Amino acid sequence: MGAEAVRTSGRSADGRRPQSSFQDGSAVDGRGPVCSLTTLAPTSCRGFAAISTGPEQARAGIQKLADGVWKTLKDGYDPGIGDVEHSSEPSADTAPAMLLLCYGDPLYVERNMLSCRTIKERFMGIDANGYPRFISSEFGAGGVNRQPQAGGDTGYHARAMKHLLWQAWWGDPVAHDWFARWADGWRAKTAARIAAASPAATRTESMPPKPPCIWRAAMAWPAWLSRPG
């Protein structure tokens, strides 16, 4: 049953490969990169199932897609300025995946390293507690929106950090250190926020303790932000 699921996933991946392409064979559609198809990449569970046993059709399709998307980027990232969820989509959903699909190929290692460098040097800084933090929630190779309404570091930034996560997996100690420090900062921030939000801290003896209302704390999103100075 498991083997049939893998075969079906592989056939689905083959059927969903983009048909249009550049002259060199890299895939892209008439509206720009077909980023919706990057769910086929090994950074998603379904995609990993499709390529884990090596069907050539899936591998070739993903590689063409990644090569086509790369042509639209600037310095390894979206060329404009946009919200982190969407500005990170073209690069983060394609370039890191190629570290696995074409393991050891210096072309894809260098591409992802460029994306990592752009993220680290242009979009991030160090906060008051010494942790790496994103400066804003709106950025791209075209610049960073530093207005207060653009926000700061949020959970959505994990998508951009896929570049460093996979670079660390590949064996880059610098990427590993930067990603771990960023995650440690979020862990410390989360622990402090949960402790502050816990009703048990202000209860009376006649009131039994209740678990903290995590969703309400999360909705107060400005309180979660930690912006570098």
Backbone as CSV, one residue per row, in Angstrom:
resi,resn,N_x,N_y,N_z,CA_x,CA_y,CA_z,C_x,C_y,C_z
1,MET,0.829,-1.202,0.000,0.000,0.000,0.000,0.867,1.257,0.000
2,GLY,1.944,1.218,0.813,2.853,2.355,0.841,3.548,2.542,-0.491
3,ALA,3.947,1.425,-1.121,4.628,1.511,-2.415,3.714,2.095,-3.477
4,GLU,2.438,1.738,-3.434,1.484,2.275,-4.408,1.302,3.776,-4.199
5,ALA,1.314,4.221,-2.929,1.183,5.646,-2.642,2.352,6.422,-3.228
6,VAL,3.557,5.859,-3.105,4.739,6.512,-3.674,4.640,6.570,-5.188
7,ARG,4.199,5.461,-5.827,4.058,5.445,-7.295,3.024,6.463,-7.746
8,THR,1.920,6.557,-7.035,0.882,7.523,-7.378,1.396,8.943,-7.238
9,SER,2.155,9.187,-6.176,2.726,10.520,-5.968,3.673,10.869,-7.103
10,GLY,4.452,9.892,-7.537,5.373,10.135,-8.642,4.654,10.445,-9.932
11,ARG,3.567,9.706,-10.217,2.792,9.968,-11.432,2.152,11.338,-11.375
12,SER,1.672,11.738,-10.182,1.078,13.056,-10.024,2.101,14.147,-10.274
13,ALA,3.309,13.947,-9.767,4.367,14.936,-9.966,4.698,15.068,-11.439
14,ASP,4.736,13.944,-12.146,5.037,13.977,-13.574,3.955,14.717,-14.331
15,GLY,2.683,14.483,-13.934,1.584,15.121,-14.633,1.487,16.605,-14.381
16,ARG,2.050,17.081,-13.266,1.931,18.490,-12.914,3.151,19.298,-13.338
17,ARG,4.100,18.687,-14.036,5.260,19.447,-14.461,4.845,20.559,-15.402
18,PRO,5.430,21.757,-15.254,5.095,22.855,-16.170,5.505,22.514,-17.587
19,GLN,4.657,22.842,-18.553,4.923,22.488,-19.939,5.693,23.569,-20.681
20,SER,5.484,24.846,-20.316,6.183,25.919,-21.000,7.575,26.074,-20.428
21,SER,8.490,26.630,-21.204,9.853,26.728,-20.721,10.632,27.760,-21.515
22,PHE,11.803,28.137,-20.945,12.737,28.955,-21.686,13.387,28.091,-22.759
23,GLN,14.158,28.710,-23.634,14.812,27.958,-24.687,15.782,26.913,-24.131
24,ASP,16.340,27.212,-22.962,17.273,26.252,-22.394,16.560,25.150,-21.610
25,GLY,15.225,25.192,-21.592,14.466,24.129,-20.958,13.993,24.439,-19.559
26,SER,14.422,25.545,-18.967,13.986,25.873,-17.620,12.526,26.304,-17.642
27,ALA,11.780,25.900,-16.630,10.332,26.054,-16.649,9.874,27.374,-16.063
28,VAL,8.890,27.969,-16.717,8.243,29.185,-16.224,6.980,29.353,-17.049
29,ASP,5.962,29.995,-16.484,4.758,30.206,-17.281,4.688,31.654,-17.750
30,GLY,3.651,31.997,-18.492,3.556,33.322,-19.086,3.335,34.435,-18.086
31,ARG,2.932,34.102,-16.871,2.668,35.113,-15.846,3.842,35.278,-14.898
32,GLY,4.923,34.569,-15.121,6.050,34.616,-14.206,6.313,33.229,-13.660
33,PRO,7.115,33.104,-12.602,7.453,31.792,-12.061,6.212,31.039,-11.607
34,VAL,6.181,29.762,-11.897,5.050,28.949,-11.458,5.335,28.444,-10.055
35,CYS,5.314,29.357,-9.092,5.706,29.013,-7.732,4.692,28.109,-7.046
36,SER,3.453,28.097,-7.548,2.479,27.218,-6.919,2.873,25.761,-7.093
37,LEU,3.688,25.471,-8.086,4.119,24.098,-8.308,5.299,23.718,-7.437
38,THR,5.819,24.648,-6.644,6.967,24.316,-5.817,6.590,23.424,-4.653
39,THR,5.306,23.116,-4.493,4.930,22.117,-3.497,5.447,20.744,-3.902
40,LEU,5.926,20.623,-5.140,6.537,19.369,-5.574,7.964,19.241,-5.067
41,ALA,8.515,20.318,-4.561,9.905,20.291,-4.127,10.060,19.485,-2.850
42,PRO,11.280,18.997,-2.562,11.464,18.135,-1.405,11.359,18.850,-0.077
43,THR,11.106,20.152,-0.064,10.867,20.838,1.198,9.433,20.645,1.654
44,SER,8.601,19.952,0.858,7.257,19.599,1.297,7.182,18.082,1.410
45,CYS,6.305,17.601,2.296,6.223,16.164,2.529,5.788,15.414,1.278
46,ARG,4.807,15.953,0.549,4.315,15.264,-0.644,5.408,15.179,-1.697
47,GLY,6.122,16.260,-1.852,7.180,16.259,-2.851,8.293,15.314,-2.483
48,PHE,8.622,15.250,-1.199,9.693,14.357,-0.777,9.321,12.912,-1.067
49,ALA,8.044,12.557,-0.854,7.597,11.207,-1.158,7.740,10.908,-2.643
50,ALA,7.501,11.951,-3.475,7.536,11.743,-4.917,8.955,11.504,-5.422
51,ILE,9.946,12.149,-4.822,11.294,12.047,-5.379,12.221,11.169,-4.560
52,SER,11.753,10.695,-3.387,12.654,9.976,-2.502,13.167,8.680,-3.111
53,THR,12.397,8.064,-4.017,12.866,6.854,-4.672,13.412,7.131,-6.060
54,GLY,13.493,8.423,-6.425,14.230,8.812,-7.613,13.549,8.772,-8.958
55,PRO,12.208,8.981,-9.086,11.627,9.029,-10.438,12.215,10.202,-11.213
56,GLU,12.787,9.942,-12.335,13.501,10.952,-13.110,12.580,12.068,-13.568
57,GLN,11.309,11.738,-13.879,10.392,12.769,-14.345,10.198,13.858,-13.291
58,ALA,10.031,13.442,-12.035,9.826,14.425,-10.971,11.080,15.260,-10.768
59,ARG,12.212,14.625,-10.744,13.467,15.348,-10.543,13.701,16.365,-11.660
60,ALA,13.502,15.930,-12.896,13.736,16.825,-14.029,12.770,18.006,-14.018
61,GLY,11.513,17.745,-13.671,10.525,18.818,-13.641,10.838,19.852,-12.576
62,ILE,11.227,19.374,-11.384,11.558,20.299,-10.295,12.797,21.104,-10.641
63,GLN,13.772,20.456,-11.257,15.006,21.163,-11.617,14.737,22.251,-12.652
64,LYS,13.916,21.956,-13.632,13.567,22.964,-14.635,12.834,24.136,-13.998
65,LEU,11.932,23.827,-13.091,11.191,24.876,-12.407,12.139,25.767,-11.607
66,ALA,13.032,25.149,-10.851,13.973,25.915,-10.031,14.883,26.783,-10.893
67,ASP,15.350,26.241,-12.016,16.212,27.021,-12.904,15.461,28.197,-13.519
68,GLY,14.185,27.978,-13.850,13.398,29.055,-14.427,13.121,30.158,-13.433
69,VAL,12.775,29.780,-12.212,12.509,30.769,-11.176,13.775,31.580,-10.879
70,TRP,14.923,30.910,-10.866,16.169,31.608,-10.545,16.429,32.772,-11.497
71,LYS,16.012,32.640,-12.726,16.218,33.706,-13.713,15.454,34.979,-13.362
72,THR,14.421,34.847,-12.563,13.594,36.006,-12.216,14.089,36.723,-10.960
73,LEU,15.063,36.158,-10.277,15.513,36.692,-8.993,16.655,37.687,-9.160
74,LYS,16.892,38.444,-8.105,18.028,39.363,-8.044,18.784,39.080,-6.751
75,ASP,20.056,38.780,-6.866,20.865,38.435,-5.694,20.235,37.299,-4.896
76,GLY,19.616,36.367,-5.613,19.054,35.193,-4.965,17.740,35.412,-4.252
77,TYR,17.045,36.522,-4.561,15.792,36.802,-3.864,14.847,37.558,-4.789
78,ASP,13.585,37.678,-4.358,12.607,38.427,-5.140,13.132,39.832,-5.420
79,PRO,13.044,40.307,-6.645,13.668,41.595,-6.996,12.967,42.822,-6.442
80,GLY,11.737,42.692,-6.003,11.004,43.848,-5.512,11.027,43.962,-4.001
81,ILE,9.958,44.520,-3.446,9.757,44.597,-2.000,8.341,44.105,-1.730
82,GLY,8.201,43.097,-0.906,6.884,42.554,-0.633,6.809,41.925,0.740
83,ASP,5.606,41.490,1.129,5.459,40.843,2.424,6.263,39.550,2.432
84,VAL,6.749,39.175,3.608,7.700,38.075,3.713,7.144,36.760,3.184
85,GLU,5.856,36.521,3.375,5.283,35.258,2.914,5.444,35.098,1.406
86,HIS,5.192,36.171,0.668,5.206,36.063,-0.787,6.546,36.437,-1.406
87,SER,7.274,37.356,-0.802,8.578,37.701,-1.378,9.591,36.576,-1.206
88,SER,9.386,35.729,-0.195,10.308,34.604,0.008,9.937,33.387,-0.829
89,GLU,8.718,33.372,-1.351,8.215,32.193,-2.049,9.061,31.770,-3.247
90,PRO,9.407,32.649,-4.180,10.132,32.180,-5.362,11.463,31.507,-5.042
91,SER,12.248,32.098,-4.162,13.566,31.534,-3.881,13.514,30.416,-2.845
92,ALA,12.807,30.638,-1.740,12.831,29.681,-0.631,12.133,28.371,-0.957
93,ASP,11.197,28.393,-1.915,10.497,27.167,-2.287,11.164,26.430,-3.440
94,THR,12.309,26.937,-3.887,12.995,26.260,-4.995,14.479,26.036,-4.726
95,ALA,15.223,27.092,-4.425,16.681,26.977,-4.304,17.129,25.999,-3.227
96,PRO,16.568,26.030,-2.004,17.025,25.070,-0.997,16.793,23.615,-1.401
97,ALA,15.676,23.365,-2.103,15.359,21.997,-2.498,16.433,21.389,-3.383
98,MET,17.094,22.222,-4.172,18.090,21.710,-5.105,19.348,21.208,-4.395
99,LEU,19.544,21.609,-3.147,20.675,21.073,-2.388,20.519,19.577,-2.177
100,LEU,19.270,19.123,-2.123,19.004,17.694,-1.984,18.911,17.016,-3.338
101,LEU,18.144,17.602,-4.245,17.933,16.968,-5.537,19.229,16.800,-6.320
102,CYS,20.076,17.816,-6.251,21.355,17.754,-6.970,22.493,17.875,-5.961
103,TYR,22.487,16.984,-5.003,23.432,17.057,-3.894,24.883,17.083,-4.398
104,GLY,25.625,18.089,-3.918,27.030,18.211,-4.289,27.285,19.051,-5.515
105,ASP,26.231,19.440,-6.234,26.409,20.279,-7.413,26.743,21.698,-6.951
106,PRO,27.934,22.202,-7.262,28.328,23.527,-6.766,27.440,24.664,-7.257
107,LEU,26.787,24.489,-8.407,25.902,25.536,-8.918,24.805,25.856,-7.917
108,TYR,24.140,24.810,-7.403,23.017,25.023,-6.504,23.470,25.402,-5.096
109,VAL,24.646,24.945,-4.710,25.201,25.368,-3.424,25.483,26.872,-3.451
110,GLU,26.094,27.327,-4.523,26.423,28.751,-4.644,25.169,29.614,-4.742
111,ARG,24.164,29.115,-5.427,22.910,29.871,-5.529,22.275,30.053,-4.154
112,ASN,22.173,28.973,-3.410,21.537,29.087,-2.098,22.381,29.914,-1.142
113,MET,23.692,29.841,-1.262,24.568,30.665,-0.438,24.347,32.149,-0.720
114,LEU,24.106,32.482,-1.975,23.827,33.869,-2.329,22.537,34.337,-1.671
115,SER,21.511,33.495,-1.706,20.246,33.837,-1.047,20.457,34.023,0.449
116,CYS,21.221,33.134,1.066,21.500,33.235,2.499,22.205,34.547,2.822
117,ARG,23.163,34.907,1.994,23.922,36.137,2.234,23.023,37.364,2.109
118,THR,22.147,37.364,1.121,21.214,38.483,0.950,20.305,38.619,2.164
119,ILE,19.763,37.512,2.627,18.873,37.530,3.788,19.606,38.035,5.021
120,LYS,20.779,37.474,5.270,21.526,37.805,6.490,22.019,39.245,6.501
121,GLU,22.550,39.710,5.373,23.186,41.022,5.340,22.229,42.174,5.081
122,ARG,21.111,41.918,4.393,20.201,43.000,4.028,18.923,43.055,4.855
123,PHE,18.425,41.897,5.270,17.106,41.849,5.883,17.133,41.637,7.394
124,MET,18.299,41.359,7.955,18.372,40.999,9.365,19.364,41.874,10.124
125,GLY,19.248,41.839,11.423,20.159,42.545,12.303,20.206,41.815,13.627
126,ILE,20.818,42.421,14.628,20.918,41.827,15.959,20.078,42.653,16.926
127,ASP,19.215,41.986,17.694,18.357,42.715,18.622,19.088,43.020,19.927
128,ALA,18.382,43.638,20.857,18.998,44.083,22.105,19.501,42.929,22.954
129,ASN,18.981,41.726,22.729,19.402,40.557,23.494,20.460,39.721,22.781
130,GLY,20.920,40.219,21.635,21.988,39.533,20.927,21.539,38.468,19.953
131,TYR,20.229,38.402,19.657,19.716,37.388,18.740,19.527,37.983,17.341
132,PRO,19.789,37.200,16.297,19.472,37.660,14.940,17.966,37.841,14.782
133,ARG,17.576,38.943,14.138,16.160,39.237,13.940,15.957,39.873,12.573
134,PHE,14.807,39.615,11.971,14.448,40.313,10.747,14.056,41.744,11.093
135,ILE,14.491,42.668,10.261,14.245,44.080,10.491,12.792,44.437,10.237
136,SER,12.159,43.738,9.316,10.825,44.107,8.854,10.100,42.873,8.353
137,SER,8.816,43.017,8.089,8.037,41.955,7.446,7.849,42.221,5.960
138,GLU,8.431,43.316,5.460,8.322,43.656,4.042,9.711,43.970,3.499
139,PHE,10.171,43.129,2.608,11.506,43.326,2.052,11.686,42.508,0.779
140,GLY,12.790,42.711,0.152,13.176,42.006,-1.062,14.492,42.580,-1.527
141,ALA,14.975,42.106,-2.658,16.235,42.632,-3.179,16.133,44.119,-3.500
142,GLY,14.899,44.613,-3.649,14.689,46.028,-3.928,14.783,46.922,-2.709
143,GLY,14.884,46.346,-1.519,15.018,47.146,-0.320,14.222,46.580,0.842
144,VAL,14.194,47.325,1.938,13.488,46.924,3.159,12.575,48.065,3.594
145,ASN,11.315,47.751,3.835,10.375,48.746,4.360,10.594,48.847,5.873
146,ARG,11.135,49.961,6.321,11.457,50.147,7.735,10.397,50.960,8.476
147,GLN,9.279,51.221,7.834,8.204,51.935,8.516,7.597,51.048,9.618
148,PRO,7.139,51.651,10.724,6.594,50.855,11.825,5.480,49.906,11.399
149,GLN,4.645,50.337,10.450,3.534,49.495,10.028,3.984,48.259,9.263
150,ALA,5.249,48.224,8.873,5.777,47.042,8.168,6.109,45.909,9.114
151,GLY,6.025,46.153,10.415,6.228,45.085,11.385,7.682,44.686,11.551
152,GLY,7.867,43.535,12.152,9.204,43.014,12.416,9.234,41.517,12.204
153,ASP,9.976,40.819,13.039,10.148,39.375,12.911,8.875,38.651,13.335
154,THR,8.404,37.721,12.504,7.183,36.959,12.797,7.389,35.504,12.428
155,GLY,6.370,34.695,12.698,6.443,33.283,12.340,6.571,33.045,10.852
156,TYR,6.041,33.980,10.030,6.128,33.812,8.584,7.569,33.859,8.084
157,HIS,8.455,34.442,8.869,9.853,34.550,8.427,10.555,33.196,8.369
158,ALA,9.923,32.182,8.952,10.502,30.840,8.857,10.603,30.389,7.407
159,ARG,9.740,30.924,6.562,9.807,30.544,5.150,11.088,31.058,4.510
160,ALA,11.432,32.302,4.799,12.684,32.843,4.275,13.876,32.095,4.841
161,MET,13.761,31.664,6.091,14.876,30.992,6.751,15.091,29.572,6.255
162,LYS,14.224,29.080,5.377,14.464,27.772,4.774,15.796,27.745,4.036
163,HIS,16.197,28.889,3.503,17.498,28.949,2.835,18.613,28.548,3.803
164,LEU,18.604,29.122,5.003,19.648,28.833,5.975,19.487,27.449,6.600
165,LEU,18.237,27.017,6.771,17.992,25.686,7.315,18.609,24.610,6.434
166,TRP,18.365,24.697,5.122,18.895,23.681,4.207,20.389,23.867,3.969
167,GLN,20.859,25.095,4.047,22.294,25.319,3.943,23.003,24.690,5.143
168,ALA,22.379,24.781,6.303,22.921,24.135,7.498,22.902,22.620,7.342
169,TRP,21.809,22.091,6.790,21.713,20.651,6.540,22.818,20.192,5.596
170,TRP,23.129,21.016,4.624,24.176,20.673,3.655,25.541,20.597,4.336
171,GLY,25.715,21.322,5.443,26.966,21.242,6.179,27.686,22.558,6.372
172,ASP,26.995,23.671,6.157,27.603,24.987,6.296,27.512,25.428,7.761
173,PRO,28.639,25.516,8.478,28.592,25.866,9.907,28.119,27.294,10.171
174,VAL,28.392,28.221,9.255,27.953,29.607,9.439,26.432,29.688,9.377
175,ALA,25.832,29.016,8.380,24.375,28.989,8.266,23.755,28.297,9.469
176,HIS,24.380,27.219,9.914,23.892,26.483,11.085,23.856,27.388,12.316
177,ASP,24.914,28.132,12.547,24.998,29.010,13.716,23.959,30.125,13.650
178,TRP,23.822,30.751,12.477,22.887,31.862,12.334,21.449,31.400,12.511
179,PHE,21.115,30.263,11.899,19.753,29.733,12.020,19.457,29.349,13.465
180,ALA,20.401,28.700,14.142,20.185,28.260,15.518,20.009,29.459,16.447
181,ARG,20.778,30.499,16.229,20.647,31.695,17.067,19.300,32.381,16.845
182,TRP,18.853,32.416,15.592,17.533,32.985,15.299,16.440,32.176,15.991
183,ALA,16.532,30.846,15.918,15.542,29.988,16.570,15.600,30.131,18.092
184,ASP,16.806,30.261,18.647,16.944,30.456,20.091,16.272,31.758,20.532
185,GLY,16.385,32.780,19.701,15.739,34.043,20.019,14.232,33.912,20.079
186,TRP,13.673,33.164,19.148,12.231,32.948,19.150,11.807,32.088,20.340
187,ARG,12.636,31.106,20.685,12.307,30.264,21.830,12.275,31.085,23.115
188,ALA,13.271,31.956,23.286,13.306,32.805,24.475,12.126,33.771,24.509
189,LYS,11.799,34.352,23.353,10.681,35.292,23.262,9.355,34.591,23.559
190,THR,9.197,33.387,23.035,7.962,32.635,23.232,7.793,32.251,24.695
191,ALA,8.867,31.764,25.315,8.795,31.368,26.717,8.420,32.549,27.602
192,ALA,9.006,33.709,27.336,8.713,34.897,28.121,7.270,35.336,27.926
193,ARG,6.792,35.250,26.695,5.424,35.670,26.403,4.410,34.746,27.069
194,ILE,4.658,33.437,27.026,3.749,32.478,27.648,3.709,32.696,29.162
195,ALA,4.863,32.923,29.771,4.921,33.152,31.206,4.149,34.403,31.593
196,ALA,4.271,35.455,30.788,3.582,36.709,31.088,2.083,36.596,30.889
197,ALA,1.648,35.728,29.971,0.224,35.616,29.656,-0.511,34.634,30.556
198,SER,0.205,33.877,31.370,-0.417,32.822,32.159,-1.330,33.389,33.241
199,PRO,-2.641,33.048,33.265,-3.548,33.522,34.313,-3.140,33.021,35.691
200,ALA,-2.399,31.914,35.744,-1.998,31.351,37.025,-1.153,32.331,37.827
201,ALA,-0.525,33.255,37.167,0.339,34.207,37.851,-0.452,35.212,38.671
202,THR,-1.737,35.412,38.352,-2.541,36.420,39.063,-3.771,35.821,39.720
203,ARG,-3.885,34.534,39.812,-5.088,33.900,40.346,-5.159,34.063,41.870
204,THR,-6.363,33.922,42.417,-6.554,33.918,43.865,-6.660,32.475,44.328
205,GLU,-6.655,32.269,45.632,-6.710,30.908,46.151,-8.033,30.224,45.820
206,SER,-9.094,31.017,45.610,-10.398,30.419,45.324,-10.575,30.054,43.853
207,MET,-9.613,30.425,43.025,-9.705,30.159,41.586,-8.672,29.122,41.187
208,PRO,-9.111,28.010,40.592,-8.143,27.013,40.142,-7.327,27.562,38.985
209,PRO,-6.095,27.105,38.822,-5.268,27.587,37.713,-5.830,27.142,36.375
210,LYS,-5.643,27.973,35.367,-6.072,27.655,34.009,-4.865,27.731,33.086
211,PRO,-4.880,26.962,32.018,-3.757,27.042,31.071,-3.746,28.394,30.376
212,PRO,-2.591,28.881,29.997,-2.528,30.188,29.322,-3.265,30.159,27.988
213,CYS,-3.886,31.262,27.663,-4.635,31.375,26.408,-3.654,31.732,25.300
214,ILE,-3.062,30.725,24.701,-1.991,30.936,23.732,-2.488,31.668,22.499
215,TRP,-3.697,31.301,22.029,-4.168,31.936,20.790,-4.381,33.422,20.984
216,ARG,-4.837,33.833,22.202,-5.057,35.254,22.428,-3.727,36.002,22.479
217,ALA,-2.715,35.365,23.079,-1.389,35.982,23.110,-0.824,36.107,21.705
218,ALA,-1.062,35.075,20.895,-0.531,35.094,19.530,-1.205,36.159,18.683
219,MET,-2.487,36.426,18.948,-3.202,37.424,18.160,-2.685,38.836,18.441
220,ALA,-2.102,39.031,19.631,-1.523,40.335,19.942,-0.145,40.411,19.290
221,TRP,-0.136,40.309,17.952,1.122,40.084,17.227,2.169,41.157,17.425
222,PRO,1.826,42.465,17.638,2.901,43.436,17.822,3.765,43.135,19.039
223,ALA,3.175,42.508,20.066,3.940,42.208,21.266,4.976,41.120,21.025
224,TRP,4.825,40.368,19.940,5.771,39.302,19.650,6.982,39.824,18.871
225,LEU,6.851,40.973,18.286,7.884,41.445,17.395,9.119,41.895,18.144
226,SER,10.252,41.602,17.562,11.512,42.026,18.158,12.360,42.601,17.031
227,ARG,12.417,43.901,16.956,13.111,44.545,15.842,14.493,44.995,16.248
228,PRO,15.487,44.713,15.415,16.836,45.216,15.709,16.846,46.733,15.704
229,GLY,17.750,47.311,16.489,17.845,48.759,16.520,18.531,49.315,15.305
